[in-house]
Amino acid sequence: MSTSPTTAAPPAATVRTPRTGMLALFGIAAVAVMLVAPFGVYPVFLMKVMCFALFACAFNLLLGYTGLLSFGHAMFFGGAAYICAHTIKVLGFSPEIGILAGVAFAAFLGLLAGLLAIRRQGIYFAMVTLALAQMFFFFCLQAPFTGGEDGLQGVPRRPLFGLIDISKDINLYYVVLAIFVFGFLVIYRTIHSPFGHVLKAIRENEPRAISLGYRANQYKLLAFVLSAALTGLAGSTKVLVFQLASLTDVAWQMSGEVVLMTLVGGMGTILGPIVGAAIIVTMQNYLAGLGEWVLVIQGVIFVAAVSLFRRGIVGEIIAIVSYYRSGKQQP
Amino acid sequence: MFELLGIPPQALFGQLLLGLINGAFYAMLSLGLAVIFGLLNVINFTHGAQYMMGAFGAWMLLNYLGIPFWGALVLSPLVVAVIGMVIERTLLRRLYHLDHLYGLLLTFGLALIIEGLFRRQYGSSGLPYDNPLPGGTNLGFMFLPNYRGFVVVASLVVCLATWYVIERTKLGSYLRAATERPDLVQAFGIDVPRMITLTYGFGVGLAALAGVLAAPAYQVSPTMGSNLIIIVFAVVVIGGMGSIMGAIVTGFGLGVIEGLTKVFYPEASSTVIFVIMAIVLMVKPAGLFGTAK
């Protein structure tokens, strides 16, 4: 029991994390690349990738580090998008207020949904979150302020803090980059805090964590709310980029997409969701003309990821690297 | 003509009947989910897609081969069940030793593939399927379309027969034993892997049968399954997957409640089952018929 607590929980538990110094260096290099990237690549595409990468990272906090599979994260993403769009477009507030409102709403919704969902475990947790998200979808479909099938279109890009002109894509790009880095650092910090370690303990062996005196449900709820709030941050930022909040953002397909991104990139790895989001968003961009085939291809990727590379791309790379470093047999 | 709470009885009983039909589908689908989960420990997300395949099977048999509804009622579930068993043998089987999540994710991916293929071939709008039992009977207080009455009776018979086989026959006792302790049952010389395959085929066939029954009642459409399966998940959470009878009762009951909501407060009809789920989670988290797990 004391040597290997990994039973049937999600993988990547035994994977070693690289040294912090290396990671900081890598992070600085990555940010440097992102600073010059919009001069080579279409900025709106990069912003879309960052929004979904933040979404997937927030989702991964729950799935990868707490072991909770939420199949309803679209409600936080799309819910925050609606609130943010409404605050900016209809109520006439500035973008930063809109984002704050979206995040606050997502956190509140996360608290409500979390209180209900953590009452069941494992597979039921996934079904409960899916059902709650579907309820929220029908609510959005009927509620007058969401604009029904049309959604909220043409959300204005007013100056951020009254100073920064975000109507230009290139300016908005750096704002989105700052938001993304902020969200990522919050998640990184959370994972490596004592709180994050308790979450991992719950993921590995919940009864044992409880027997050690941790109130597992409170930790799970807090992780859920945190994940929902960060998802809301991603959803609100998406509104600034596309100036649109629509039913697509709250539909169950969106919940499935974020699961796919995390799974492909590698759940329980820090960089996995970013890689996964980049791959899936790129694929959707290139294959948009193929219509229904996108759904089929996503399904095939799901099946392939589950059957062939369960650790995800980043997870498999880490496993290979640590295999060669340690020279030991990896499972 | 008398009225109940200001609602004309025609409308009330009409919606009640529609609710019973929906409930019949909820019951058959949640029954299949429960049987599969019991033995395989997999939540079959493909269930909705397989329900849709059943309906499309009936449509294809009629339009491509000229086989009428009554033939399709037998053939279509069989074909879908065989496809399901192939999936179990080739893909699902390799995930049993892993966390339940992977089974859910795999079947979710399969559902996307199936729905995508059908949408690509037949578009998102529905295809009509002729009513095999036109006409109706006047019951005095309401007009009962023959086919709707048939759906309710047929699904009730199928559900009760399933309950009987699982709870009262020797075959069912093997199944229940394997659900509890597959290793021990295997040691007694029963071929558990084959039983798992057949059970999956049976659950899938049940979903396809519901699909065939749904074809004349609704339109045949590629999205009919994904819309339904999420509601069925809520039904399963409400009922708990521990009991066969529980799944049947919860399915029909929730269908009727949904039908009544359509009469008295239509705005809430699409969300009422989810609201009930939330209440059940607060009051009895294990589900009405479930045991804590």
Interface residues (C-beta under 8 A of the other chain):
Chain A: A8 A9 P10 L69 L116 A117 R119 R120 Q121 G122 I123 Y124 A126 M127 V128 L130 A131 L132 Q134 M135 F138 F139 L141 Q142 W252 G256 V259 L263 G291 E292 W293 V294 L295 V296 Q298 G299 V300 I301 F302 V303 A305 V306 S307 R310
Chain B: F37 I43 L91 R94 L95 H97 L98 D99 H100 L101 Y102 L104 L105 L106 F108 G109 L110 A111 L112 I113 I114 E115 G116 L117 R119 R120 S226 I230 I231 F233 A234 V236 V237 E267 S270 T271 F274 V275 M277 A278 L281 M282 P285 K293
